[in-house]
Amino acid sequence: MIRTLVLGSGAFLPKTILTNADLAKRVDTSDEWIRERTGITERRVVAEGERTSDLATAAARAALEHAKVSVDDIDMVIVATTTPDETFPATATRVQAKLGMTRGAAFDVQAVCSGFIFGLSVADNFIRGGQARTILLIGAESMSRILDWTDRTTCVLFGDGAGAVVLQAGEGKGDNSDHGVLNTRIFSDGRMHDLLYVDGGPSATQTTGVLKMQGKEVFRHAVTNIAEAISASADAAGVAVADIDWFVPHQANQRILDGTARKLNIDPAKVISTVAVHGNTSAASVPLALETAVRDGRIKRGDLILLEAMGGGFTWGASLIRW
């Protein structure tokens, strides 16, 4: 059967670092307050004039280089983002043009922090269905553009960045010993809108709006929903959660990472955490964390990896990959 293989990964972070001490000069907060509640010490923010497509393009180029794949071989570009350059066209088309790609298709996926997992599900289905052979999947965000910088409960959480992977069709036997994407499981529940949303949009207010969140309620749902998605993905592949080598979660909050690990009896040493230095980069957080662990050698060929995320909507999901 056809499997979706991950050929390479790449990432890009803006140069500007915003520390907790920097934030303490803007709002009533402190380094200790932020670290105790989130695990975050710093995050990156885009510079004036720097766009989401700029971050996405840089991450894409790094992934293509790592995969040793030419842009001429790419059939499709998918960008997962909740902070596009413009209302339209899709940011993916901007990336397509910047890469010099003149064939195939490019479009965005919007599932907020779960965007990369949803995008992976879309890409996997295109590849397994034979409609594309090689896909560039990117998670990219400029979350600093939609924050209320007077709200200490939200502005301390988020950062900007981009991560990308190159996916390509390969052959497998159809069991969990195959390399590549073994499965994806995605979910949503629109009833939870008011717990995490942006209070603007073209048809509602004709403005961009700013992020609003009920943190305690989001935390409660996040641990439960993510744990269920992890179990669903593992069960579908016929593997035990304990047999998974690495967990690459959405980097929302260290407390959520720790709570999910406790709920499923996951060894914390198996959980890739970059939240301390990246903050919550929404759809970019999973590929950024994945790239970090690939580059530092923790993730090796043959390892079983579980990717997971939850975001506004609510949306959530997981994917099991053999590297």
For each residue, the residues with C-beta under 8 A, 3 or more apart:
1: 128 171 172 173 174
2: 127 128 130 169 170 171 172
3: 128 169 170 171 172 178 179 180 181
4: 123 124 127 128 167 168 169 170 180 181
5: 167 168 169 170 179 180 181
6: 9 165 166 167 180 181 321 323
7: 66 67 68 69 165 166 167 168
8: 63 64 65 66 67 68 69 165 166
9: 6 62 63 66 67 163 164 165 166 287 290 291 294 295
10: 59 60 61 62 63 64 65 66 163 164 165 291
11: 59 62 161 162 163 164 287 288 291 292
12: 55 58 59 62 161 162 163
13: 44 160 161 162 278 288
14: 44 45 46 47 50 55 160 161
15: 44 47
16: 44 45 46 47
17: 42 43 44
18: 22 23 42 43 44 45 159
19: 22 23 31 41 42
20: 23 24 29 30 31 34 35 40 41 42 156
21: 24 25 31
22: 18 19 25 26
23: 18 19 20 26 27 29 34 152 155 156
24: 20 21 27 29 30 31
25: 21 22
26: 22 23 149 155
27: 23 24 149 150 151 152 155 156
28: 152
29: 20 23 24 33 34 152 156
30: 20 24 33 34
31: 19 20 21 24 34 35 41
32: 35 36
33: 29 30 36 37
34: 20 23 29 30 31 37 38 40 41 156
35: 20 31 32 38 39 40 41
36: 32 33
37: 33 34 253 255
38: 34 35 156 157 253 254 255 275
39: 35 253 254 255 257 273 275 276
40: 20 34 35 43 156 157 253 254 275 276 279 280
41: 19 20 31 34 35 276 277
42: 17 18 19 20 276 277 279
43: 17 18 40 158 159 160 277 278 279 281
44: 13 14 15 16 17 18 159 160 161 278 279
45: 14 16 18 144 159 160
46: 14 16 50 51 54 55 142 144 145 160
47: 14 15 16 50
48:
49:
50: 14 46 47 54 55 142
51: 46 54 55 85 94 142
52: 55 56 81 83 84 85 91 140 141 142 162
53: 56 57 85 91 94 95 98 140
54: 46 50 51 57 58
55: 12 14 46 50 51 52 58 59 140 141 142 160 161 162 284
56: 52 53 59 60 79 81 91 92 95 138 140 162 164
57: 53 54 60 61 94 95 98 99
58: 12 54 55 61 62 162
59: 10 11 12 55 56 62 63 138 140 162 163 164 287
60: 10 56 57 63 64 77 95 99 136 138 164
61: 10 57 58 64 65 99
62: 9 10 11 12 58 59 65 66 164
63: 8 9 10 59 60 66 67 136 138 164 165 166
64: 8 10 60 61 67 69 70 71 74 136 166
65: 8 10 61 62 68
66: 7 8 9 10 62 63 166
67: 7 8 9 63 64 166 168
68: 7 8 65
69: 7 8 64 73 74 134 166 168
70: 64 73 74
71: 64 74 99 100 101
72: 101 103
73: 69 70 134
74: 64 69 70 71 77 99 101 104 134 135 136 166
75: 103 104 105 132 133 134 135
76: 104 105 106 123 126 132 134 135 136
77: 60 74 92 95 96 99 101 104 105 106 107 135 136 138
78: 92 106 107 108 109 119 122 123 135 136 137 138
79: 56 90 91 92 95 106 107 108 109 119 138 139 140
80: 108 109 110 111 115 116 118 119 137 138 139 140 283
81: 52 56 84 91 108 109 110 115 139 140 141 282 283
82: 110 112 113 115 141 143 146 198 282 283 311 312
83: 52 141 142 143 145 146 282
84: 52 81 87 90 91 108
85: 51 52 53 91 94
86: 89 91
87: 84 202
88:
89: 86 93 94
90: 79 84 93 94 106 107 108
91: 52 53 56 79 81 84 85 86 94 95 108 140
92: 56 77 78 79 95 96 106 107 108 138
93: 89 90 96 97 106 107
94: 51 53 57 85 89 90 91 97 98
95: 53 56 57 60 77 79 91 92 98 99 106 138
96: 77 92 93 99 101 104 106
97: 93 94 100 101
98: 53 57 94 95
99: 57 60 61 71 74 77 95 96
100: 71 97
101: 71 72 74 77 96 97 104 106
102:
103: 72 75
104: 74 75 76 77 96 101 132
105: 75 76 77
106: 76 77 78 79 90 92 93 95 96 101
107: 77 78 79 90 92 93
108: 78 79 80 81 84 90 91 92
109: 78 79 80 81 115 118 119 122
110: 80 81 82 115
111: 80 114 115 117 118 119 186 188 283 311 313 315
112: 82 115 196 282 283 311 312 313 315
113: 82 250 252 280 282 283 285 309 310 311 312 315
114: 111 117 118 186 250 283 309 310 311 313 315 316 317
115: 80 81 82 109 110 111 112 118 119 139 282 283 309 311
116: 80 119 120 137 139 163 283 284 285 286 287 307 309
117: 111 114 120 121 184 186 286 307 308 309 317 318 319
118: 80 109 111 114 115 121 122 186 315 317
119: 78 79 80 109 111 115 116 122 123 137 138 139 283
120: 116 117 123 124 137 167 181 184 307 319
121: 117 118 124 125 184 186 317 319
122: 78 109 118 119 125 126
123: 4 76 78 119 120 126 127 132 135 137 167
124: 4 120 121 127 128 167 181 184 319
125: 121 122 128 129
126: 76 122 123 129 131 132 135
127: 2 4 123 124 130 131 132 133 135 167 168 169
128: 1 2 3 4 124 125 169
129: 125 126
130: 2 127
131: 126 127
132: 75 76 104 123 126 127 135 169
133: 75 127 168 169
134: 69 73 74 75 76 166 167 168 169
135: 74 75 76 77 78 123 126 127 132 166 167 168
136: 60 63 64 74 76 77 78 164 165 166 167
137: 78 80 116 119 120 123 164 165 166 167 287
138: 56 59 60 63 77 78 79 80 92 95 119 162 163 164 287
139: 79 80 81 115 116 119 162 163 164 281 282 283 284 285 286 287 288
140: 52 53 55 56 59 79 80 81 91 161 162 163 283 284
141: 52 55 81 82 83 160 161 162 281 282 283 284
142: 46 50 51 52 55 83 145 160
143: 82 83 146 147 158 159 160 211 280 281 282
144: 45 46 147 158 159 160
145: 46 83 142 208
146: 82 83 143 198 208 209 210 211
147: 143 144 151 154 155 158 210 211
148: 151 154 155 210 211
149: 26 27 155
150: 27 155
151: 27 147 148 154 155 210
152: 23 27 28 29 155 156
153: 156 213 215
154: 147 148 151 157 158 211 212 213
155: 23 26 27 147 148 149 150 151 152 158
156: 20 23 27 29 34 38 40 152 153 279
157: 38 40 154 252 253 279 280
158: 43 143 144 147 154 155 211 279 280 281 282
159: 18 43 44 45 143 144 278 279 280 281
160: 13 14 43 44 45 46 55 141 142 143 144 281 284
161: 11 12 13 14 44 55 140 141 278 281 284 285 288
162: 11 12 13 52 55 56 58 59 138 139 140 141 284 287 288
163: 9 10 11 12 59 116 138 139 140 284 285 286 287 288 289 290 291
164: 9 10 11 56 59 60 62 63 136 137 138 139 287
165: 6 7 8 9 10 63 136 137 287 290
166: 6 7 8 9 63 64 66 67 69 74 134 135 136 137
167: 4 5 6 7 120 123 124 127 134 135 136 137 181
168: 4 5 7 67 69 127 133 134 135
169: 2 3 4 5 127 128 132 133 134
170: 2 3 4 5 179 180
171: 1 2 3
172: 1 2 3 175 178 179 180
173: 1 177 178
174: 1 178
175: 172 178 238
176: 182 237 238 239 322
177: 173 322
178: 3 172 173 174 175 182 322
179: 3 5 170 172 301 302 322 323
180: 3 4 5 6 170 172 321 322
181: 3 4 5 6 120 124 167 184 319 320 321
182: 176 178 236 237 320 321 322
183: 233 236 237 319 320
184: 117 120 121 124 181 233 317 318 319
185: 229 232 233 236 317 318 319
186: 111 114 117 118 121 315 316 317
187: 225 229 315 316 317
188: 111 313 314 315 316
189: 192 313 314
190: 193 313 314
191:
192: 189 195 196 221 313 314
193: 190 197 312 313
194: 197 214
195: 192 213 214 217 218 221 312 314
196: 112 192 211 212 213 214 218 311 312 313 314
197: 193 194 211 212 312
198: 82 146 201 208 209 210 211 212 312
199: 205 209 210 212
200: 204 205 207 208 209 210
201: 198 204 205 207 208 209
202: 87 206
203:
204: 200 201
205: 199 200 201 209
206: 202
207: 200 201
208: 145 146 198 200 201
209: 146 198 199 200 201 205
210: 146 147 148 151 198 199 200
211: 143 146 147 148 154 158 196 197 198
212: 154 196 197 198 199
213: 153 154 195 196 218
214: 194 195 196 217 218
215: 153 218 219
216: 219 220
217: 195 214 220 221
218: 195 196 213 214 215 221 222
219: 215 216 222 223 253 255 256 259
220: 216 217 223 224
221: 192 195 217 218 224 225 310 314
222: 218 219 225 226 252 256 259 260 310 316
223: 219 220 226 227 256 259 260 263
224: 220 221 227 228 263
225: 187 221 222 228 229 310 314 316
226: 222 223 229 230 249 250 256 260 308 309 310 316 318
227: 223 224 230 231 260 263 264
228: 224 225 231 232
229: 185 187 225 226 232 233 308 310 316 317 318
230: 226 227 233 234 241 247 260 264 306 308 318
231: 227 228 234 235 241 264
232: 185 228 229 235 236 318
233: 183 184 185 229 230 236 237 306 308 318 319 320
234: 230 231 237 239 240 241 244 306 320
235: 231 232 238
236: 182 183 185 232 233 320
237: 176 182 183 233 234 320
238: 175 176 235
239: 176 234 243 244 304 320
240: 234 243 244
241: 230 231 234 244 264 265 266
242: 265
243: 239 240 304
244: 234 239 240 241 247 270 304 305 306 320
245: 270 299 303 304 305
246: 270 271 272 293 298 299 303 304 305 306
247: 230 244 261 266 270 271 272 305 306 308
248: 272 286 289 290 293 305 306 307 308
249: 226 256 257 260 271 272 273 286 289 307 308 309
250: 113 114 226 280 285 286 308 309 310 311
251: 257 273 274 275 278 279 280 281 285 286 288 289
252: 113 157 222 256 257 275 280 285 310
253: 37 38 39 40 157 219 256 257 275 280
254: 38 39 40 257 258 273 275 276
255: 37 38 39 219 258 259
256: 219 222 223 226 249 252 253 259 260
257: 39 249 251 252 253 254 260 261 271 273 275
258: 254 255 261 262 268
259: 219 222 223 255 256 262 263
260: 222 223 226 227 230 249 256 257 263 264 266 308
261: 247 257 258 264 265 266 267 268 271
262: 258 259 265 266
263: 223 224 227 259 260
264: 227 230 231 241 260 261
265: 241 242 261 262
266: 241 247 260 261 262 270 271
267: 261 270 271
268: 258 261 271
269:
270: 244 245 246 247 266 267
271: 246 247 249 257 261 266 267 268
272: 246 247 248 249 289 290 292 293 298
273: 39 249 251 254 257 276 289
274: 251 277 278 285 288 289 292
275: 38 39 40 251 252 253 254 257 278 279 280 285
276: 39 40 41 42 254 273
277: 41 42 43 274
278: 13 43 44 159 161 251 274 275 281 285 288 289
279: 40 42 43 44 156 157 158 159 251 275
280: 40 113 143 157 158 159 250 251 252 253 275 285
281: 43 139 141 143 158 159 160 161 251 278 284 285 288
282: 81 82 83 112 113 115 139 141 143 158 285 311
283: 80 81 82 111 112 113 114 115 116 119 139 140 141 286 311
284: 55 116 139 140 141 160 161 162 163 281 287 288
285: 113 116 139 161 163 250 251 252 274 275 278 280 281 282 288 289 309
286: 116 117 139 163 248 249 250 251 283 289 290 307 308 309
287: 9 11 59 116 137 138 139 162 163 164 165 284 290 291
288: 11 13 139 161 162 163 251 274 278 281 284 285 291 292
289: 163 248 249 251 272 273 274 278 285 286 292 293
290: 9 163 165 248 272 286 287 293 294 299 305 307
291: 9 10 11 163 287 288 294 295
292: 11 272 274 288 289 295 296
293: 246 248 272 289 290 296 298 299
294: 9 290 291 298 299
295: 9 291 292
296: 292 293
297: 300
298: 246 272 293 294
299: 245 246 290 293 294 303 305 323
300: 297 303 323
301: 179 323
302: 179 322 323
303: 245 246 299 300 322 323
304: 239 243 244 245 246 320 321 322 323
305: 244 245 246 247 248 290 299 320 321 322 323
306: 230 233 234 244 246 247 248 318 319 320 321
307: 116 117 120 248 249 286 290 318 319 320 321
308: 117 226 229 230 233 247 248 249 250 260 286 316 317 318 319
309: 113 114 115 116 117 226 249 250 285 286 316 317 318
310: 113 114 221 222 225 226 229 250 252 314 315 316
311: 82 111 112 113 114 115 196 250 282 283 314 315 316
312: 82 112 113 193 195 196 197 198 315
313: 111 112 114 188 189 190 192 193 196
314: 188 189 190 192 195 196 221 225 310 311
315: 111 112 113 114 118 186 187 188 310 311 312
316: 114 186 187 188 222 225 226 229 308 309 310 311
317: 114 117 118 121 184 185 186 187 229 308 309
318: 117 184 185 226 229 230 232 233 306 307 308 309
319: 117 120 121 124 181 183 184 185 233 306 307 308
320: 181 182 183 233 234 236 237 239 244 304 305 306 307
321: 6 180 181 182 304 305 306 307
322: 176 177 178 179 180 182 302 303 304 305
323: 6 179 299 300 301 302 303 304 305
